[in-house]
């Protein structure tokens, strides 16, 4: 990982700059550092102490929780504009999950005491952060619920839509995860994931070549997701 100095490009790290004063933005920027991570680098590990608020500037980050028997549950793929680890930062003094870079990424680390000071003085920004945390948790709850109630085609359709609509905003994209990780995200086995994806391909719902995937019938994918 590489530490770099703050630059004007990180003005975008504060999506609600309209409710932060120039003084508050200056406070947050001066208290932090931007760290560049390479693909597969660990940002933080489950069980380690929290010390900073982290904001993803560029790249993609995998958030996952380690369980028994070396199994892990992928909670989310974080995209630029996402505060990483806020639930752990404010809910406990240790991280409840691990974060790793799945592509080269830059993360802005803000001193937690400075961040708390801004929140205490700026009610509007505090409400915004609270809404972001709640919205994120609800999205995770929805995905977990779908894993328990949907059949395999619905689960795989959900994963395709997740990357198409939430991550890449395109009907053509490359999966940034391994087949094992995609299976974890879908709540199934690697073999079942590959088999269902092959069925989608044979039915001409998608076209795939390695990690590259193109949705040929978005309507069918959405229908499979909806009916589960």
C-alpha positions in Angstrom: 0.0 0.0 0.0 1.1 3.6 -0.7 0.4 6.7 1.4 -0.1 9.8 -0.5 -0.8 13.4 0.5 -4.2 15.0 0.3 -5.0 16.7 -3.0 -8.0 18.6 -4.4 -9.3 15.4 -5.9 -10.5 14.3 -2.5 -13.0 17.2 -2.3 -15.3 14.5 -3.7 -14.8 12.4 -0.6 -17.5 14.5 1.1 -20.7 13.7 -0.8 -22.7 16.0 1.5 -20.4 18.9 1.3 -23.4 21.2 1.0 -24.2 20.5 4.7 -20.6 20.8 5.8 -19.0 24.1 6.3 -15.6 24.9 4.7 -14.1 24.8 8.1 -15.5 21.3 8.8 -14.3 20.0 5.4 -10.8 21.5 6.1 -10.9 19.8 9.5 -11.7 16.4 8.1 -9.2 16.6 5.2 -6.3 17.8 7.4 -6.9 15.0 9.9 -6.7 12.3 7.3 -4.5 10.5 4.8 -5.2 8.8 1.5 -3.8 5.2 1.3 -3.7 3.4 -2.0 -4.2 -0.4 -1.8 -3.3 -3.0 -4.4 -5.6 -5.8 -5.4 -5.9 -8.4 -2.6 -4.5 -6.0 0.1 -6.3 -6.1 3.4 -7.7 -2.8 4.6 -8.6 -4.1 8.0 -9.2 -7.5 9.7 -12.1 -8.8 11.7 -11.3 -8.5 15.4 -8.8 -5.7 15.1 -9.3 -2.4 16.9 -11.1 0.5 15.1 -9.2 3.8 14.9 -10.4 5.7 11.8 -13.4 6.4 9.7 -12.6 5.1 6.1 -14.1 6.5 2.9 -13.6 4.6 -0.4 -12.4 7.0 -3.1 -11.7 4.6 -6.0 -11.8 0.9 -6.6 -13.8 -1.9 -5.1 -13.7 -3.4 -1.6 -15.0 -6.8 -0.4 -16.5 -6.8 3.1 -16.9 -10.3 4.6 -17.3 -12.0 7.9 -15.3 -15.0 8.9 -17.3 -17.9 10.4 -16.7 -21.4 11.5 -14.9 -24.1 9.4 -13.0 -21.4 7.4 -16.3 -20.3 5.8 -16.9 -16.7 5.1 -20.0 -14.6 4.3 -19.7 -11.7 1.9 -21.7 -8.8 3.3 -21.1 -6.3 0.5 -19.0 -5.1 -2.4 -18.2 -1.5 -1.5 -18.0 1.0 -4.4 -16.5 4.6 -4.5 -18.4 7.0 -2.2 -18.9 4.4 0.6 -17.9 4.8 4.2 -16.2 1.5 5.1 -16.7 0.0 8.6 -19.0 2.6 10.2 -21.1 0.0 11.9 -18.0 -1.3 13.7 -16.5 2.1 14.3 -19.6 3.4 16.1 -21.0 0.1 17.4 -17.9 -1.5 18.9 -14.2 -1.0 19.4 -13.2 -3.8 17.1 -14.1 -4.5 13.5 -16.8 -7.2 13.1 -15.7 -8.1 9.6 -12.7 -8.0 7.2 -12.2 -5.6 4.2 -10.0 -6.5 1.3 -9.4 -4.7 -2.0 -10.7 -6.7 -5.1 -9.1 -4.2 -7.4 -6.6 -1.3 -6.9 -8.3 1.1 -4.5 -7.8 4.3 -2.6 -9.2 4.9 0.8 -9.3 8.1 2.8 -8.6 7.5 6.5 -10.1 10.2 8.8 -9.2 10.5 12.5 -12.2 9.1 14.4 -12.0 11.9 17.1 -12.1 14.6 14.5 -15.0 12.9 12.7 -17.0 12.6 16.0 -16.4 16.2 16.8 -17.9 17.2 13.4 -20.9 15.0 14.0 -21.5 16.4 17.4 -21.6 20.0 16.1 -23.4 19.3 12.8 -26.8 17.7 13.2 -27.6 17.6 9.5 -24.4 15.7 8.7 -25.1 13.3 11.7 -28.5 12.5 10.3 -27.0 11.9 6.8 -24.5 9.4 8.2 -27.2 7.7 10.3 -29.4 7.3 7.1 -26.4 5.9 5.2 -25.7 3.3 7.9 -29.4 2.3 8.1 -29.8 2.1 4.3 -26.7 -0.1 4.0 -27.9 -2.5 6.8 -31.3 -2.8 5.2 -29.7 -3.7 1.8 -27.7 -6.4 3.6 -30.8 -7.7 5.3 -32.7 -7.9 2.0 -29.9 -9.9 0.4 -29.6 -12.3 3.3 -33.4 -12.8 3.2 -33.3 -13.5 -0.5 -30.7 -16.2 0.0 -32.9 -18.1 2.4 -36.2 -17.8 0.4 -35.2 -17.9 -3.2 -34.4 -20.9 -5.4 -31.1 -21.2 -7.2 -32.0 -19.4 -10.5 -33.4 -16.4 -8.4 -30.2 -16.3 -6.4 -27.9 -16.2 -9.4 -30.2 -13.6 -11.1 -29.8 -11.5 -8.0 -26.0 -11.7 -8.3 -26.1 -10.7 -12.0 -28.3 -7.7 -11.2 -26.2 -6.8 -8.2 -23.1 -6.3 -10.4 -25.0 -4.9 -13.4 -27.1 -2.3 -11.5 -25.3 -1.6 -8.2 -21.6 -2.0 -9.1 -21.0 -1.4 -12.8 -24.2 0.2 -14.1 -23.9 -1.7 -17.3 -25.3 -4.9 -18.9 -21.7 -5.9 -19.8 -19.1 -6.4 -17.1 -16.4 -8.6 -15.7 -17.0 -10.4 -12.4 -14.3 -9.1 -10.0 -14.6 -12.2 -7.8 -13.6 -15.8 -8.1 -16.3 -18.4 -8.7 -15.9 -19.5 -5.0 -16.5 -15.9 -3.9 -19.5 -15.5 -6.2 -21.0 -18.6 -4.8 -20.5 -17.2 -1.2 -22.2 -14.0 -2.3 -25.1 -16.0 -3.7 -25.3 -18.3 -0.7 -24.7 -21.5 -2.7 -21.9 -23.8 -3.7 -19.4 -23.2 -6.5 -20.7 -26.1 -8.5 -24.3 -24.9 -8.3 -23.3 -21.4 -9.2 -21.4 -22.6 -12.3 -24.1 -25.0 -13.3 -26.9 -22.3 -13.1 -24.7 -19.8 -14.9 -24.2 -22.3 -17.7 -28.0 -22.9 -17.9 -28.5 -19.1 -18.3 -25.9 -19.2 -21.1 -27.5 -22.1 -22.9 -30.9 -20.4 -22.6 -29.3 -17.3 -24.2 -30.2 -15.2 -21.2 -26.6 -14.2 -20.9 -23.3 -14.5 -22.9 -20.2 -15.3 -20.8 -16.6 -15.9 -21.5 -14.5 -16.4 -18.4 -15.2 -13.5 -16.0 -16.8 -11.4 -18.8 -20.6 -11.5 -18.8 -23.2 -9.7 -21.0 -26.9 -9.8 -20.2 -28.8 -10.6 -23.4 -32.3 -10.6 -21.8 -32.5 -8.2 -18.9 -36.3 -8.8 -18.6 -35.8 -12.5 -18.0 -33.1 -11.9 -15.4 -35.3 -9.5 -13.6 -38.2 -11.9 -13.7 -36.1 -14.7 -12.3 -35.0 -12.4 -9.5 -38.6 -11.3 -8.8 -40.2 -14.7 -8.7 -37.2 -16.3 -6.9 
